[in-house]
Amino acid sequence: MNEFSKYGILPHESDFVDLTGGTTIEKGKKGLNWKGRLVYGLRTRRHIGILNRFYRNAIRTKECYYGPFKGEFGHFLLHNLPFLVHLYENNVRIHYCGMELHGPFLVNETGESIIHKWYPLRDFFGEIKPLANQTELPEDVEKQVEAFKEKAKKSGKPYLDISRNDLYWFALRNWQLSGKQAAIDLSAAYGHGKQNTCVIFPRKKGGEFTPNNGGPWDYGALARRVAPFFDKVYLVGHPTLSAEVETDGNVELKVSANNADTLKYCAEAKLIITQHSGAVHLGAYVNTPVLIIFNGQPPIKGLLDTIRFRQNIAKQKLNYAFSLSEIENFVSEGNF
């Protein structure tokens, strides 16, 4: 097994991936002296022990407290929702503290909640930019989180506090990969069958090139290039995170903080187009192919983690385009 196949990287992706960029447990040791490596190793083993005890007790007692999740969309779709689904499929009653925005995802195929008791956190994206699961919250939201933690500790039930970044970043995310993730196909809950439509996430990333996302795109021009191949092209996403785009013809702006709407458009679409961001993983939950657009030259930073962390939830391969002409060619060929 070579390094590429080891991480689930397909031949067409090998030129796009930086193999040094994965946040594996081993990666956490790099750059540390012998003392640092020793401390890191001991801490990691302790964290794995905490995770194993929580998991055993949750499966045994059929009830648990989990949270708070307060971070980026990609982290929710890759590291939290799949674990919650796994617990739900093992008949665990989940007390969950997380972002109200994500409520539409926390359902089964028929739209029934997978959460036994939910402690929702309001939308704060207009005030604070989320960061992994380390987001510094507004005061009122932080009070909600602390109340949840106190209730969880007093409950006597298994409780996993994922706000502990040293436990979350290297230990929890990698530990889940060994048979502790699952995904629910939400197509039927939100869609009415595939339509000849395309969804674009016009992410507002600023004017600078970043190794993870590439350079900025003219989303109006992008939508016009693909519009002839679809009956409708929908621009979707959270208002705070979306660029302003002028639309006309069969291109429609459907930016909304209501993820139920976003899920509907994605579930019915033939293709999702997005930068390398959390929206990449939406296709896995609604069985819709995804085209990652990167304005620049590979490698794409973070792509290794994107590929290796989505293996448990995704059925389809990812597709890539690096210019408007490549995007148009991909869509015109219809091989998705």
C-alpha positions as CSV (number, residue, x, y, z in Angstrom):
1,M,0.0,0.0,0.0
2,N,1.5,3.4,-1.0
3,E,1.0,6.6,0.9
4,F,-1.8,7.8,-1.4
5,S,-3.9,4.6,-1.2
6,K,-3.3,4.5,2.6
7,Y,-5.3,7.6,3.0
8,G,-8.0,6.8,0.4
9,I,-6.5,9.2,-2.2
10,L,-7.5,8.3,-5.7
11,P,-5.1,8.5,-8.7
12,H,-6.7,11.6,-10.0
13,E,-6.1,13.3,-6.7
14,S,-2.5,12.5,-6.1
15,D,-1.2,15.7,-7.7
16,F,-3.5,17.8,-5.6
17,V,-2.6,16.6,-2.1
18,D,0.2,17.6,0.3
19,L,1.0,14.4,2.2
20,T,2.5,16.4,5.0
21,G,-0.7,18.3,5.7
22,G,-2.8,15.7,7.6
23,T,-3.6,16.3,11.2
24,T,-3.0,12.7,12.3
25,I,-2.0,11.7,15.8
26,E,1.6,11.2,14.6
27,K,1.6,14.6,13.0
28,G,1.2,16.2,16.4
29,K,4.6,14.9,17.5
30,K,6.5,16.7,14.7
31,G,8.7,19.5,15.8
32,L,8.8,18.4,19.5
33,N,11.9,17.5,21.4
34,W,12.1,14.2,23.3
35,K,10.4,15.7,26.4
36,G,7.7,17.2,24.3
37,R,7.1,13.9,22.5
38,L,6.9,12.1,25.8
39,V,4.3,14.5,27.2
40,Y,2.4,14.5,24.0
41,G,2.3,10.7,23.9
42,L,1.1,10.5,27.5
43,R,-1.5,13.1,27.0
44,T,-2.8,11.4,23.8
45,R,-3.1,8.0,25.5
46,R,-5.0,9.7,28.3
47,H,-7.4,11.3,25.8
48,I,-7.9,8.0,24.0
49,G,-8.7,6.4,27.4
50,I,-11.3,9.1,28.1
51,L,-12.9,8.6,24.7
52,N,-13.0,4.8,25.1
53,R,-14.5,5.0,28.5
54,F,-17.1,7.5,27.3
55,Y,-18.0,5.4,24.4
56,R,-18.3,2.1,26.3
57,N,-20.5,3.7,28.9
58,A,-22.7,5.5,26.4
59,I,-23.3,2.2,24.5
60,R,-23.9,0.4,27.8
61,T,-26.2,2.9,29.4
62,K,-27.9,4.0,26.1
63,E,-27.6,7.6,27.1
64,C,-25.0,10.4,27.0
65,Y,-24.2,14.1,27.0
66,Y,-22.1,15.4,24.1
67,G,-20.9,18.9,23.3
68,P,-20.6,21.8,23.0
69,F,-20.1,22.1,19.3
70,K,-19.5,25.8,18.4
71,G,-17.3,25.7,15.4
72,E,-16.9,25.5,11.6
73,F,-19.4,23.8,9.3
74,G,-16.9,21.3,8.0
75,H,-16.0,20.2,11.5
76,F,-19.7,19.6,12.2
77,L,-20.2,17.6,9.0
78,L,-17.0,15.5,9.3
79,H,-16.3,15.0,13.0
80,N,-19.5,15.6,14.9
81,L,-22.6,14.7,12.9
82,P,-21.2,11.3,11.8
83,F,-20.4,10.4,15.4
84,L,-23.9,11.5,16.6
85,V,-25.5,9.4,13.8
86,H,-23.4,6.4,14.9
87,L,-24.6,6.8,18.5
88,Y,-28.2,7.2,17.3
89,E,-27.9,4.0,15.3
90,N,-26.7,2.3,18.4
91,N,-29.9,3.4,20.2
92,V,-28.1,5.9,22.5
93,R,-30.3,8.8,23.7
94,I,-28.2,11.9,23.0
95,H,-28.2,15.1,25.0
96,Y,-26.5,17.5,22.6
97,C,-25.3,21.1,22.8
98,G,-24.6,22.6,19.4
99,M,-25.5,25.3,17.0
100,E,-29.1,25.9,16.1
101,L,-28.1,26.4,12.5
102,H,-27.3,22.7,12.2
103,G,-30.7,21.5,13.4
104,P,-31.9,20.4,10.0
105,F,-29.1,17.9,9.8
106,L,-29.9,16.2,13.0
107,V,-32.7,14.0,11.6
108,N,-33.1,10.6,10.2
109,E,-34.3,9.6,6.7
110,T,-37.9,10.5,7.5
111,G,-37.1,13.8,9.2
112,E,-37.4,12.7,12.8
113,S,-34.8,14.1,15.2
114,I,-31.9,11.8,16.2
115,I,-31.3,13.9,19.3
116,H,-33.1,13.0,22.5
117,K,-32.6,16.5,24.2
118,W,-31.1,19.4,22.3
119,Y,-29.5,22.5,23.8
120,P,-29.2,24.8,20.8
121,L,-26.8,27.8,20.5
122,R,-28.0,30.8,18.6
123,D,-26.5,32.0,15.3
124,F,-23.5,34.2,16.2
125,F,-21.8,34.2,12.8
126,G,-22.5,37.9,12.3
127,E,-20.4,38.6,15.4
128,I,-17.7,36.1,15.6
129,K,-16.0,33.9,12.9
130,P,-16.0,30.2,13.9
131,L,-12.7,28.4,14.3
132,A,-12.6,24.6,14.3
133,N,-14.3,24.0,17.7
134,Q,-12.3,26.7,19.5
135,T,-14.6,29.6,18.8
136,E,-14.7,32.3,21.5
137,L,-18.4,32.8,22.0
138,P,-20.5,35.9,22.8
139,E,-21.1,36.2,26.5
140,D,-24.8,35.1,26.3
141,V,-23.9,32.0,24.3
142,E,-21.0,31.2,26.6
143,K,-23.5,31.2,29.5
144,Q,-25.6,28.7,27.7
145,V,-22.6,26.5,27.2
146,E,-21.6,26.6,30.8
147,A,-25.2,25.8,31.9
148,F,-25.1,22.7,29.6
149,K,-21.7,21.6,31.0
150,E,-23.0,21.9,34.6
151,K,-26.2,19.9,33.8
152,A,-24.1,17.2,32.0
153,K,-21.7,16.9,35.0
154,K,-24.6,16.6,37.5
155,S,-26.5,14.1,35.4
156,G,-24.4,11.1,36.3
157,K,-24.6,10.1,32.6
158,P,-21.5,9.6,30.3
159,Y,-20.4,13.1,29.2
160,L,-17.9,14.0,26.5
161,D,-16.8,17.7,26.7
162,I,-15.5,18.4,23.2
163,S,-14.6,22.0,23.9
164,R,-11.3,20.7,25.2
165,N,-9.2,21.4,22.2
166,D,-6.2,19.1,23.1
167,L,-8.7,16.2,23.2
168,Y,-10.7,17.3,20.2
169,W,-8.1,18.2,17.6
170,F,-5.8,15.1,17.4
171,A,-7.5,12.5,19.6
172,L,-11.3,12.6,19.0
173,R,-11.3,13.3,15.3
174,N,-8.8,10.5,14.5
175,W,-10.3,8.1,17.1
176,Q,-13.7,8.2,15.4
177,L,-12.3,6.9,12.1
178,S,-12.2,3.3,13.5
179,G,-15.8,2.4,13.1
180,K,-17.4,5.2,15.1
181,Q,-19.0,7.2,12.3
182,A,-22.1,6.8,10.1
183,A,-24.1,9.0,7.7
184,I,-27.8,9.3,7.0
185,D,-29.0,10.0,3.4
186,L,-31.2,13.1,3.9
187,S,-32.3,13.2,0.2
188,A,-35.7,11.9,0.9
189,A,-36.2,14.1,4.0
190,Y,-35.5,17.3,2.0
191,G,-35.7,16.6,-1.7
192,H,-38.3,15.4,-4.2
193,G,-35.9,13.7,-6.6
194,K,-33.0,15.0,-8.7
195,Q,-33.8,18.0,-10.9
196,N,-31.6,19.5,-13.7
197,T,-30.2,22.1,-11.2
198,C,-26.8,23.1,-9.9
199,V,-25.9,24.6,-6.5
200,I,-23.0,27.0,-6.0
201,F,-21.7,28.2,-2.7
202,P,-20.3,31.8,-3.3
203,R,-18.0,31.8,-0.3
204,K,-16.8,35.2,0.9
205,K,-13.1,34.6,1.4
206,G,-11.7,38.1,0.7
207,G,-9.3,39.1,-2.0
208,E,-6.2,37.1,-0.9
209,F,-5.0,33.7,-2.0
210,T,-5.1,31.1,0.8
211,P,-3.4,27.6,0.5
212,N,-6.7,26.0,1.7
213,N,-9.2,27.8,-0.6
214,G,-7.2,29.3,-3.4
215,G,-7.8,32.8,-4.8
216,P,-11.2,34.6,-5.1
217,W,-13.7,33.8,-7.8
218,D,-16.1,36.0,-9.8
219,Y,-19.2,34.0,-8.9
220,G,-21.4,35.9,-11.3
221,A,-19.1,34.9,-14.1
222,L,-18.9,31.3,-12.8
223,A,-22.7,31.0,-12.6
224,R,-23.1,32.3,-16.1
225,R,-20.6,29.8,-17.5
226,V,-22.5,26.8,-16.1
227,A,-26.0,28.2,-16.4
228,P,-26.6,27.0,-20.1
229,F,-26.3,23.4,-18.9
230,F,-29.0,23.5,-16.2
231,D,-32.6,24.6,-15.8
232,K,-31.7,26.5,-12.6
233,V,-28.5,27.5,-10.9
234,Y,-28.9,28.3,-7.2
235,L,-26.4,30.4,-5.1
236,V,-26.8,29.2,-1.5
237,G,-25.1,29.5,1.8
238,H,-25.1,31.5,5.1
239,P,-25.6,35.2,4.5
240,T,-22.6,36.2,6.6
241,L,-20.3,33.8,4.8
242,S,-21.5,34.5,1.2
243,A,-20.3,37.0,-1.3
244,E,-22.7,39.4,-3.0
245,V,-23.5,38.3,-6.5
246,E,-25.7,39.9,-9.2
247,T,-28.0,37.3,-10.8
248,D,-30.1,37.1,-13.9
249,G,-31.7,34.5,-16.2
250,N,-31.9,31.1,-14.7
251,V,-29.4,32.0,-11.9
252,E,-31.1,32.6,-8.6
253,L,-29.8,33.9,-5.2
254,K,-31.1,31.6,-2.4
255,V,-28.6,32.6,0.3
256,S,-30.3,31.8,3.7
257,A,-29.4,31.0,7.3
258,N,-32.1,28.3,7.1
259,N,-30.1,25.1,6.4
260,A,-33.4,23.3,5.6
261,D,-33.6,25.4,2.5
262,T,-30.0,24.8,1.6
263,L,-30.4,21.0,2.1
264,K,-33.4,21.0,-0.2
265,Y,-31.5,22.7,-3.1
266,C,-28.5,20.4,-2.6
267,A,-30.7,17.3,-2.3
268,E,-32.4,18.0,-5.6
269,A,-29.3,19.2,-7.5
270,K,-27.2,17.2,-9.9
271,L,-24.0,19.0,-8.9
272,I,-22.6,21.1,-6.0
273,I,-19.9,23.6,-6.8
274,T,-17.8,25.0,-3.9
275,Q,-14.4,26.1,-2.8
276,H,-12.5,23.8,-0.5
277,S,-14.6,24.4,2.5
278,G,-17.2,22.7,4.7
279,A,-19.8,22.7,2.0
280,V,-17.6,20.0,0.2
281,H,-19.1,17.4,2.6
282,L,-22.8,18.3,2.0
283,G,-22.9,16.0,-1.0
284,A,-22.2,13.0,1.2
285,Y,-25.5,13.6,3.0
286,V,-27.7,14.1,0.0
287,N,-26.0,11.9,-2.6
288,T,-25.0,14.8,-4.8
289,P,-21.7,14.9,-6.7
290,V,-19.3,17.8,-5.6
291,L,-16.9,19.8,-7.7
292,I,-14.2,21.5,-5.7
293,I,-13.0,24.7,-7.4
294,F,-9.5,26.1,-6.5
295,N,-8.4,29.3,-8.2
296,G,-4.6,28.6,-8.2
297,Q,-2.1,25.8,-8.5
298,P,-2.2,22.7,-6.2
299,P,-1.4,21.3,-3.8
300,I,-4.5,22.2,-1.8
301,K,-3.7,22.6,1.9
302,G,-6.0,20.5,4.1
303,L,-7.1,18.3,1.2
304,L,-5.5,15.2,2.8
305,D,-7.7,15.6,5.9
306,T,-10.8,16.3,3.7
307,I,-10.2,13.0,1.9
308,R,-9.3,10.8,4.9
309,F,-12.0,12.1,7.2
310,R,-14.8,11.7,4.7
311,Q,-14.2,8.1,3.8
312,N,-16.7,6.8,6.4
313,I,-19.6,9.0,5.2
314,A,-19.1,9.5,1.4
315,K,-20.1,7.3,-1.5
316,Q,-18.9,9.4,-4.3
317,K,-15.4,10.7,-5.3
318,L,-14.6,14.4,-5.3
319,N,-14.0,16.3,-8.5
320,Y,-11.7,19.2,-9.1
321,A,-11.4,22.3,-11.3
322,F,-8.8,25.1,-11.3
323,S,-10.2,27.6,-13.8
324,L,-13.5,28.8,-15.3
325,S,-12.7,26.9,-18.4
326,E,-12.1,23.7,-16.5
327,I,-15.4,24.2,-14.6
328,E,-17.3,24.7,-17.9
329,N,-15.6,21.6,-19.5
330,F,-16.5,19.5,-16.5
331,V,-20.1,20.6,-16.5
332,S,-20.5,20.3,-20.3
333,E,-19.2,16.7,-20.3
334,G,-21.8,15.8,-17.6
335,N,-19.7,13.0,-16.1
336,F,-21.0,13.4,-12.6
